Structure formats: structure tokens, C-alpha cells
Amino acid sequence: MHRLILALATASVALLAVTGIASAKDTERFVVRGQDTLVDAPCSPTGCEMQIADGAFHGTTGSGNYTGSLKLDFTNTYPNGEGGLCAPFRADIVLGAGTPDRLAIVVWGDSCQDGAGNPATSSFTGAGVFAVKYGTGAYAKAHGGGLFTSTEDAEDHERMTLIGRIAR
């Protein structure tokens, strides 16, 4: 547990340095929770790309819809310790899709199968970090980032949480 806390703290400090956030006083807390459906696309031996459909979020930025895509990297899978697999992923998400006030973020991390069995009928847990790519309207000068978690059930319904800081 101590290693996990140290790893998360180190990742947060590194993310703050990369995203250019000078100090906590220059930022606002950013918490977003969302629900969506991951739409599978044909996979190859090297990975899968999925579309994020029917995304709806709420949080410190208000509420709205979101869209995006997620790419799983099968060339770097590793065991989950329960007979299943984990794989690195990268996702591009646009919060506020279809509005003038959009916030585009990039997420990267790992997604792990819960337990063993057929991945097509399994649930998954994901963890990683996110960074603001760009914004429009009220978020035109936004930058920042934080932590990302998600759970996906066997029917491809996902719940995600973003917790961090952004500056506008």
C-alpha cells in the first residue's frame, strides 16, 4: 500500500510539472464523474480501438456529454495475478461535446481484467493519469491534469472518475 501511495504522489508531482501548473493557488480543483458505453471495434494482435458512446458527466465543471476513443496496447500485456491480463491504454476524451465550452483531455494508464476467463465477457478496472490537451470557450486557456480511474462491467458500461487540478 505504501508503494501505491508513493507511486501516485510521484505521478501527481510529475504531472503537475509536465502540465505547467505553477502552484495549487493558481488552479481550481477538478472532479468529474461520467458514465458511457465502450463500443468495441475489430481488434488486431497488437491492440483494439474502442469508441466512447453515450457519455454523460457531472462534476465541478457542471454537467454535459462527452465523446472519445480508447486504444488498448496488446503488445505490452502483463498478468493481473488472477489468471487474467492487464494492458496499457491511451484515451482521448472531449468533455462538453457539442458545446462551445469543450475540454479535451488525454488519459494514459493500465486496464486490468477483473479475475480470469474470457476477456470479452469480463469486467475491467482502469487506473492512470490525465492531462488537458486543449480547451475552447470557457476552457480556451485551460491546462492541468490529475488522476483517472474507471470500472467497466461485462456489458461494456463504463464509469470513470477524474480528480485533479486545472487552471483557466
C-alpha positions as CSV (number, residue, x, y, z in Angstrom):
1,M,0.0,0.0,0.0
2,H,2.8,2.4,0.8
3,R,4.3,1.8,-2.7
4,L,1.0,2.6,-4.3
5,I,0.7,5.9,-2.3
6,L,4.3,6.8,-3.2
7,A,3.7,6.0,-6.8
8,L,0.5,8.1,-7.0
9,A,2.2,11.0,-5.3
10,T,5.2,10.8,-7.6
11,A,2.9,10.6,-10.6
12,S,0.9,13.7,-9.4
13,V,4.1,15.7,-8.9
14,A,5.4,14.7,-12.3
15,L,2.1,15.5,-14.0
16,L,2.0,19.0,-12.4
17,A,5.5,19.7,-13.7
18,V,4.7,18.5,-17.2
19,T,1.4,20.3,-17.5
20,G,2.9,23.6,-16.3
21,I,0.9,24.2,-13.2
22,A,2.9,26.6,-11.1
23,S,1.1,26.1,-7.8
24,A,-2.1,25.0,-6.3
25,K,-3.2,28.6,-5.7
26,D,-3.2,29.2,-9.5
27,T,-5.6,26.3,-10.1
28,E,-9.1,25.0,-9.3
29,R,-10.0,21.6,-8.1
30,F,-11.4,19.4,-10.9
31,V,-13.6,16.4,-10.2
32,V,-15.6,14.8,-12.9
33,R,-17.6,11.5,-12.9
34,G,-19.0,10.0,-16.0
35,Q,-20.8,7.1,-17.5
36,D,-20.5,5.8,-21.0
37,T,-20.5,2.7,-23.2
38,L,-17.4,1.4,-24.8
39,V,-18.1,0.3,-28.4
40,D,-15.7,-2.5,-29.5
41,A,-14.1,-2.3,-32.9
42,P,-12.3,-5.2,-34.6
43,C,-9.1,-6.0,-32.7
44,S,-5.8,-7.0,-34.1
45,P,-3.0,-9.0,-32.4
46,T,-1.4,-5.6,-31.4
47,G,-4.5,-3.9,-29.9
48,C,-8.0,-2.6,-30.0
49,E,-9.5,0.8,-30.6
50,M,-12.9,1.5,-29.0
51,Q,-15.2,4.4,-29.3
52,I,-16.8,6.1,-26.2
53,A,-20.5,6.4,-26.8
54,D,-23.4,7.9,-24.8
55,G,-21.0,9.7,-22.4
56,A,-22.6,11.8,-19.7
57,F,-20.7,13.6,-17.0
58,H,-21.2,15.8,-13.9
59,G,-18.8,17.5,-11.6
60,T,-17.1,20.7,-10.6
61,T,-17.3,21.9,-14.3
62,G,-21.1,21.3,-14.4
63,S,-22.6,18.5,-16.5
64,G,-22.9,17.5,-20.1
65,N,-22.0,14.9,-22.7
66,Y,-18.6,13.5,-23.7
67,T,-17.2,11.5,-26.6
68,G,-13.8,9.9,-27.3
69,S,-11.8,6.9,-28.2
70,L,-9.6,4.4,-26.3
71,K,-6.7,2.3,-27.6
72,L,-5.5,-0.8,-25.9
73,D,-1.9,-1.9,-26.5
74,F,-1.8,-5.7,-26.6
75,T,2.0,-5.7,-27.4
76,N,2.7,-4.9,-23.7
77,T,0.2,-7.0,-21.8
78,Y,1.1,-8.5,-18.4
79,P,-0.6,-10.9,-15.9
80,N,-3.1,-9.5,-13.4
81,G,-2.2,-12.1,-10.8
82,E,-5.6,-13.8,-11.0
83,G,-5.2,-15.6,-14.3
84,G,-6.2,-12.7,-16.5
85,L,-4.4,-9.8,-18.2
86,C,-3.7,-6.1,-18.0
87,A,-2.8,-3.8,-20.9
88,P,-1.7,-0.2,-21.3
89,F,-4.2,2.2,-22.8
90,R,-4.4,5.7,-24.1
91,A,-7.7,7.6,-24.4
92,D,-8.8,10.9,-25.9
93,I,-11.9,12.4,-24.3
94,V,-13.8,15.6,-25.1
95,L,-15.9,16.9,-22.2
96,G,-18.7,19.2,-23.3
97,A,-19.0,17.6,-26.7
98,G,-21.3,19.6,-29.0
99,T,-21.0,22.8,-27.0
100,P,-18.8,25.9,-27.3
101,D,-17.1,25.1,-23.9
102,R,-15.2,21.9,-24.6
103,L,-12.3,20.4,-22.6
104,A,-10.2,17.9,-24.5
105,I,-8.1,15.6,-22.3
106,V,-5.7,12.7,-22.9
107,V,-5.6,9.8,-20.5
108,W,-3.0,7.1,-20.2
109,G,-2.6,4.1,-17.8
110,D,-3.4,0.5,-17.5
111,S,-6.6,-1.6,-17.7
112,C,-6.8,-4.9,-15.9
113,Q,-9.2,-7.7,-16.3
114,D,-11.1,-8.5,-13.0
115,G,-10.2,-12.1,-12.4
116,A,-9.7,-14.6,-15.2
117,G,-11.7,-16.0,-18.1
118,N,-12.7,-14.7,-21.5
119,P,-11.9,-11.0,-21.7
120,A,-14.9,-10.5,-24.0
121,T,-17.2,-11.4,-21.1
122,S,-15.1,-9.9,-18.2
123,S,-15.2,-6.7,-16.2
124,F,-12.2,-4.4,-16.0
125,T,-10.6,-1.8,-13.7
126,G,-8.5,1.0,-15.1
127,A,-6.2,3.5,-13.5
128,G,-4.0,6.2,-14.9
129,V,-3.4,9.9,-15.2
130,F,-4.9,12.6,-17.4
131,A,-3.7,15.9,-18.9
132,V,-5.6,18.7,-20.6
133,K,-4.8,18.8,-24.3
134,Y,-6.8,21.9,-25.2
135,G,-10.0,23.7,-24.5
136,T,-12.5,26.0,-26.2
137,G,-14.8,28.7,-25.0
138,A,-14.6,29.0,-21.2
139,Y,-11.7,26.5,-21.3
140,A,-9.7,28.1,-24.1
141,K,-6.5,28.6,-22.0
142,A,-7.0,25.6,-19.7
143,H,-4.2,23.3,-18.6
144,G,-3.7,20.8,-15.8
145,G,-4.3,17.2,-15.0
146,G,-4.7,14.6,-12.4
147,L,-5.7,11.0,-11.7
148,F,-8.1,8.8,-13.6
149,T,-10.0,5.6,-12.5
150,S,-12.6,3.6,-14.3
151,T,-14.6,0.4,-14.0
152,E,-16.2,-1.4,-16.9
153,D,-18.7,-4.1,-16.5
154,A,-19.1,-7.2,-18.7
155,E,-21.7,-5.3,-20.9
156,D,-19.1,-2.6,-21.7
157,H,-20.7,0.1,-19.5
158,E,-18.0,2.2,-18.0
159,R,-17.9,4.6,-15.0
160,M,-15.0,7.0,-14.9
161,T,-13.7,9.5,-12.4
162,L,-11.2,12.3,-13.0
163,I,-9.7,14.0,-10.0
164,G,-7.1,16.8,-10.3
165,R,-6.5,20.5,-10.9
166,I,-6.9,22.8,-13.8
167,A,-6.1,26.4,-14.5
168,R,-8.0,28.6,-16.9
